[in-house]
């Protein structure tokens, strides 16, 4: 326990000597003692027990919200670059996030469904008496118009949220009252977030299932598989809208509370990913457009986006692990 107490004292070296911090330190010490005793009773060696306790309770950034000292932890980690906010500023920020997340989600959804006219007109053109080339021309025209509107939404709403960029790079300092308010809002939003994500996943599964069934059961030349592709894209667009809208609000709560992907160590990883994010997604767009325009297989090339999203998430997670290890 002497090694654990010494480590605990080092953790609180830069923390202010306030009643809240003293209480949190005593509470954390008790948690460490209980865990150490439990491990020793389970026949762990002293070194194994100490290592396990420090591994579980040694990150004050992650434990700060649980102990009720998140603002003090943020201030001690980066006192020169902390961003102080009051209740009105927090509410204004959350309102901007809700507005921009809805519009950015709409822009992404428009990019996804922009391929629908090409798919429907080229695939069903003969059923409505439309030649292949005019159908493709009309479809591509609508596609470019939809993408143009989406880009407009991205630029306008990106500029609107630009003034809050510092919140993603530096810890946020809040009073205990404001922190409590945000935690309450986050808890109230938790079931909403779960419902939106769950319904989005369900929509994608249903759309993929419909496409698989119609593809297998429909006779050759039947228009149902093409219609199923259109339904799938529409459901994917709606699901992604739900993901972005709810994900950005959830992210806003993590930014304000300095938790999740926005502890000090993870913010550094986020900054690195930001540098490469623009190049990464630009390459994804190039691959999507080149593949789509050379094959005209718009009903399949949309798969670039979920694959790119998964790979980006894996790269971010890997970088986060490396950063925490350091």
N, C-alpha and C positions, 0 to 999 in steps of 0.2 A: 504493500500500500504506500510505502514511502515514495517509490518511483511514480506511482499514479498521482499522489498529491503534488509531487514536484512538477509533473507534466501539467496538472490542472492549474497550478500557480502561474506557469509560463503562458498558458492559454489566456489568463485574465490579466496579464501584465499591463496591457495598454487600455484596459477597460476602466471607466470612471468608477470611483468608490461611492456609488449611490446605493440606497436601500434595495432597489430592484436588482442591481448587479450582485450585491452581497447575498441576497436571497437565492438568486439563480445559481451562484457558485456553490452554496451549501446544498442546494437541491441536486445539482449535478454530481457533487462529491458523494452524496448518499446513493445516487443511482450507480455510480462507479463501484462503491463499496459492495452494494448488493450483488452486482454482476460478478465482481471478483470473488466474493464468497461462494456464489453459486458454481462458478467454474472450478474453484479449488475443491469443493465438495464432490464434483464430478471427476475428480482425479486428474485434473489438468495440472501441468507443472506451473511453477511460479511464473516463469518467463512466458509460457503459453497464455496464462490467465491475464498477465499485464498487457501483452500484445493484443489480445482479443478485446479487452476493455478500452484501450486507447483507440483501436480500430473502430469500435462502435460509437464511442462518446468523445472522440478527439477532434471533431470538426465543429467548432463553435458557430460557423456560418449556418450549418444545417440545423443545429440545435437551438439557435437563437429564437426562432418563432415559437418553438415548443416551450422554451423557458421564459418567454415574454420579454426578451431583451434584443430583439432583432435590430431596432434602430441604433442601439448602443454598439452592437457588434459591427454594423456597417460603418459607423463613424470611426470606430477604433481601427478598422482595416484600412480605410482610405480617408483620413480626416480632411485632406486638402481638396479632394474631388467629390465629396458627397453632395447630393442634391437634396436640399431641404424643401419640403412641401407641406402646406397646411391643408385643412379639410376642403376648402373651396377649390384649391388647385387640383387636388386628387379627384374630386367629383367632375371637374372640367375635363381632366385627362381621360377619365373613364367614359365620359360622354363622347369625346372625340374618337376614342377607340371603337365604341359601339357603332358610330356612324361610318367611320372609314372601313371597319371590318365588313360591314354589310355591303358597301359599294365595291370594295376590292374583291370580295367573294362573288359578287355579281359579275365583275369583269372577268374573273377566271372561269366562271360558268359559261359566259358568252364565248370565250375562247374554245371551250370544249364543244359546245353545241354549234359552233360556227361551221363545222364540217357537215352538219345535218343536211343542208340544202344540196351540197355536192353528192352526198350518198343517196338521197332520195331521188333527185332529178336524174342522175346518171343511172341509178339502179332501176328506177321505175319509169324512166322516160318512155320506153316503148309501150307501156301500159296506158300512158296518157297522150301518146302521139307526139312526143318530143324527141328530136334527133339527139345523138350523143354529144356532138360538139356544142350546139346551143345550150344543152342542159348543163354541160361542164362549165361553160362560160358564165351562165347565170349563177350557178352554184359558187364558183370562185369569186364572183363579184360580191355576192352576199357574205361569203367568208371574210373577204378583206374588209368589208364595211363593219362586220361584227368585231373583228380584231382591232380595227381602228377605234371603235367606241370603247372597247376594253382598255386599250392603251391610254386613251384620254382619262378614263376612270382611275387607272393606276397613277398617272402623273399628277392629276389634281388632288387625289386623296393622299398620295405620298407626300406632296408638298404641304398639305394640311397637317400631317403628323410629324413633319420634319422637325418642328420646334421641340419635340419630346425625345429626340435622338439621344440626348445625354442620359436619359433614364436607363437606356439599354447598356450604356458603357460604364456608368458610375453608380455606386450604391445610393439608395434613397434613404434619407433620414426623416423619420416621422415621429410625432408624439405618440405616447401610449394610447391616447384616446382615438387618434386617427388610425393607428395600427389595428386597434380593436374593431373599429368600424369596417375596415377593409377585410379583416378576417371573417366578420359576420357576412359581408357581401359575398365573399368567396364560398363560404359554406352554403349560403342560399343558392348560389349559382351551380354548385356541384351536381345536383340532380338534373338541372337543365342541360348542363354539359354532357352528362351521361346519356340523356335521352336523345340529344342531337347526334352524337357520335353513333349511338346504337342504331338509330333510324337510318342514318347515312350508310352504315355498313349493310344493313338489311336491304336497302334499296339497290345497292350494287350487286348483292348476291341474287336478288330476285331478277334483276336485269340480265345478269350472266346466265342464270338458269333458264330464263325465257329464250335467250338466244341459242343455248345449247339444245333445248327441246325442239324448237322450230327448225334448227339446222339439221337435226337428225331425222325428224319425222316428215318434213316438207318435201314433196317431190321436186325434181330438178326443174328450174325455171319458175318456181313459185315465188311470189314477191314477199312472202311472210318473213324469211330470214333477213331480208333488207330492212323491212319494217322493224324487226326485232333489234337490229343494230341501232336504228334510230332511237328506239325506246331505251336501250341500254345507255347510249350516250346522254340522253336527257336525264336519266336517273343518276348517272355518274356526275353530271353537272350539278344537279340538285344536292347530291351528297357532298360534293366538294364545297359547295356554297355553305352547307351546314358546318363542315369541318373548319373552314376558314373563319366563319362568323363566330363560332364558339371558341375556337382555338386562340384567336387573337384576344378575346376578352379574358380567357383563362391565363394567358401569357401576361396580360396587364396586371393581374393580381399578383403573379409571381414577381414581376418587376418591382412593384411597389413594396412587397414584403421581403425582397431579397432572398427568395427561396427558389427551389427547383433549378432551372437552367440559369438563374440569375444570382447565384452566390458569387462572391468575388472571384474565385478560381474559375468558375464556369464562364463568367463574363469575358475573361481573357480568351477562352476558347471560342466564344461567340464572335469576338472581334476578328480572330483569324479567319473564321468561316465567312465573315462578311466580306473580307478582301477577295476571296475566291468565289463567293456566291454569284456575283454578276457574271463572271466569265463562265461559270458552270451552267447557269440557266440560259445564257445566250447560246452556248453550244447545244443545249437541249432543244432550243427553238430551231436552230439551224438543222439539226438532225431530223427533227419532226417535219419541217417544211420540205427539205430535200427528199426525204423518203416518200412523203405524201405526194409531191408533185411528180416524182419520177415513176411511181407505181400506181398512182390514183387509187390506192387501196385505203381510203380514208376510214373505212370501217374497222381497220386493224391498226393503223399507225398511231392512233391515240394512246396505245399502250406505252408509248415513249414516256408519257407523263407520270403514271404510277411507278414505273421502273425508276425514272429519274428522282422522284420523290423519296422512294425507299432507299436508293443509293445515297442521296443527300443526308437522309436521317442516319444511315449507318456511319457515314463519314463524320457527322457531327458527334454521334455517340462515341466513336473511336477517339476523336480528338478530346472529348470530355474526359474519357478514361485516362488518356495520356497526361492531360493537364492536372487531374487529381493525383495521379501517381507522383508527378513532380512535386 
